[in-house]
């Protein structure tokens, strides 16, 4: 039974990594192992989960606040589907978070309080494996063995979440972001090493806090993951990410909020049966030039179907 679950669970793990980017507090700063893996064409994934954050704020990575003492609880629903993109494997996913936030911070020397709940900005992403992961049916996938995979993706944040322009802290950002990324995944026996590089590009928020105009430079991020895969289908990952840039401009004035932040994390995932799996994950900021250092704990459940399974 363990050997039977191992390969199907590798399929199931492909989409659940998207949940790590779904909590509003980690949008441009996500840690996502297994972003570039293969799966049979036509497999669907339904994802549900919960994430808790505490500490610095990262809903809008350019917010000019200090001493943040904020806590969020996020319920997340997502859907993903594996695709055949001109003969190579790909994936589309969508994530919708609902968040409860409470806490305080300092804005321009004045204390602010906030308690709010509502939907955050939805996230859409299209991924494609450019090399090393061809589009396969389920019978073909059973004999597939990963070596080197090179992939790319584009994630888009849609400004449809809760937003109040009279408040400095919101669940939505009232602007779009576009996050192109490239990734490399290399299998070495039971280990998989992954590296990702991305740039998050922001549109301008023309309705920021009582009608101000706010823009932000690109935020650059780099990730590394060391993943151990057991024969039973359980896998664990040690994760590291660095992001820099993101300096903002308010009404034409450049702000002193350049980011240079490090985060570390860990992920543990295991199968329940052929269709269901569970993932636990955690991360924390270890070095932050701005106030975006926060702790994150989360759990995700995933159900998969289709593709001949």
N, C-alpha and C positions, 0 to 999 in steps of 0.2 A: 504493500500500500504506500509506503514512503516513497519508493522509486516512482510509482505511478503519479504521485502528487507533485514531485519535484519539477518536472518539465511544465505541466500546466500552471504551476504557481509562478514560474518565470514569466509566463504569459500574463498572469494576473497582476504581477508587480509593475508592469509597464505603465499603467495609467495612474496608479495610486500615488505616484510621486507628485502628480499635479496638485494634490491636496496641500503639500507643504508650501505652496505659493498662494494658497487661497485665503488664509487669514489676512485681514487688512493690514496687520502690523508687519507683514513680511513681503509686501508686493514686489518692490524692486530689489529686495535683499534676501531672496529665497535661497534655501539650501535644498537641492533636489537630486539625490542619487537615482540612477537608472533612468535618466531622461532619454537616453539614446540606447534603446534595446529593441529587439525584434519581437514581433507577435504575428500570428496568422491573420490574414486579411479577413475583415468582416467581424471580428470580435468586438463586442460592446462591453463597456464598463460603467457601472453605476457606483458612485462614491459618496459616502456620507461620513461626517466626522465632527470632531470638536477640537478646538484649539484655545489655549489660555496664554495670555501674555501679561507681563508685569514689568514696569520700569519705563525706559525712554520710549518716545513715540516715533512711529515710522509710517503712520497713515499717509502723510504728505512729508516726504523726506527733506523738504526745504523749510519746514515750519521753524520760525525764529523763536523757539521757547527754550527755557532753561529749567533745571530742577524738576523734570517731569516725574510725577508719581501717579501713574495711570495703570489701570488693569482692564483687560478686555476678555470676554468670553465669546467665542465665535462658533456658531453652528454652520456647517458647510455642506452643500450638495453639489455634486459634479457629475458630468457625463463625458465619456471618451469613446472613440471608435478607431480601430486600426484600419488603415487604408492601403490601397495599391496606387501609388503615385508614379505612373509611367515606368512600372516594373520594379520600383524600389519601395520599401515599406515606409509608411508614414502614420501619423496619428493626428486627430483633431480632438480637442478637449475644451470644455466650458465649465467654469466654476462660479457659483453664486454664494456669497457669504451673508450671514445675518449675525450682527454683532451687538453685544451689550458693553458699553464703556462707562467707566466712572473714574474720577481722580482729579488731580490738580496739577498746575504748572505755573511758571512765571513767564509772562509775556511783556517785554519792554519794561521790566521792573515791577509790574503789577501782577498780583496773584489772580489766577482764573480757575474756576471750578467748572466741571462738565459731567453730566450724567445723561446718556442718550442711548437709544437702541434703534436699530433699523438695518436695512440692507446696505452692504458695501458695494463698491463698483464691481460688476461682473468682469471676469477674465476669460478671453478667448485665445486659443493657441493652435497653430498648425505646425507640426514637426515633420521632417523628412530625413531619412537615413540615406545619405548620398553614396556611401560606400560600405560594403561588408554586411548588409542586411537586406537582401532581396525580398520582394513581396512573395509570400508563400501561402499555399493552402495549409490546412491543418495536417493532412498526411505528409506533405513535404516538410513542414516545420518539425515534425517528430525526429527527423534525422539531421536537423540543422545544428551546427556547433559554432558558437561565436568565436571570432578571432579579433580583428580590428574593425571597429565601426566608426565612421565619421558622419556626423549629422549636423543639421541646422534647424532652427525654429524661429517663428515670429509670434510673440505674444502681444495682445492688445488689451488694454484696460479701458472699458467703456464708462464714461462719466454718468452713470445712472443711479448711483447710490445716494443715501441720505446726505443732504447738504443744507446748511443754514449760514448765509453769508454774514450774519451778525455774530457768529461764533468762530473762535480761532481753531478749535478742534472739532473735526467732523469725521464721519465714517466714509464719506465719499470725498473725492478730490476736485470735482468740477473741472476736470481737464482730462484729456486722453493721454495715455502713454503707449509707446511702441517699443518693444524689446526684442531686437534681433540677437540671435545667439548662435554660436558654433560649439560643437562638442565632440570629444574623442573618447571612445570606450575600448579598452584592451583587456582581453581575457588571458589570465595567466594561471592555469590550473584551476583551483577553487577560488582564486582571487580575481576580481575585476577592478581595474584602475580607470578612473574617469576624470576628465578635465573639461571645464566649460568656461567660455569667455563671452560676455554680453555687454551691450550698451543700451541703457534705457533712455529714450528720447521723449521729452515732455512737451505738450502744447501749453499755451499760455492760459492761465486762469484770470479772466477779465472781471471776475466778481469775487475777489478775495477780501474777506473781512471788511465789510462796509464799503464795498465798491472799489477797492484798490486793485491794481494790475500787477500780477505776479508771474514771473517766468523763471525757468530753471535750466542750467546747463545739463548736458548728458551725465548720467551716473554710470560709471564703468564697474563691472564686477567680474571676479574670477573665482572659480570653485574647483576643489579637488576632493575626490572620494576614494576610499579604499574599502572595497566591499568583499565580504567573505560569504561564499555560497555553500551551504551544506547539502548533502545528498537528499535529505528529507524535505528540501524546499525552503527551510528557514534560512534567512540571510540577514546579515547585520552590516552596518556601514559606519565608518568614522568620517566625519565631514568637516571641511574647512572652507570658508569664503572670505574674500576681501572685496570691498567696494570703495570707490573713490570718485571725487568730482561732485556734481550736483549743486554747485554754488548758485544761489538764487539772486534775482533782481526784483526789487519792489519799486514800482513807479519810476523805473529808470535808474534807481540807485543800487549799486552792487552791494550785496550783503556779505558779512563775514561768517559764512556757514559752510565753507568747504568741508567735505566729508572724507575721512580716511579711517575706515572702520573694519575691524576683524570680528568674525563670528566662528565658533566651533559648535559641532553638533554630533548627534548619533541617531541611528535609525535601526529598528529591529522589526522584521516582518516575518509572518509565519502563516501557513495555510490552515484553514479550518476544514475544508473539503475541496472538491474539484472546482466548485463555483465561488467559494467564499474565502476571503483572506482578511487579516488584520495587520495593521501597521502602527507601531508606537514610535514617536520621534520627539527629540528635544534639542534645543540650541540655546546659546547665550552669547552675549557680546563680551569679548575679552579686552578690546581696546577700541575706543571711540573718540574721535576728535570733536564730534558734535554730540548732542544729547540723544542719539538714536541707539543707545545700548539697552537691550531689553532681554528678558528671559522668555522662552517659549516652550510649552508642553502641549503635545497633541496626540490624538488617536484617530485612526481612520479605518473604516470598514469598507470592503469592496466586494461587489457581486459582478460576475461576468457571465455573458451568454453570447450565442451566435457563433458564426464562423465554423459550423459543423461540430461544435463542442457538445 
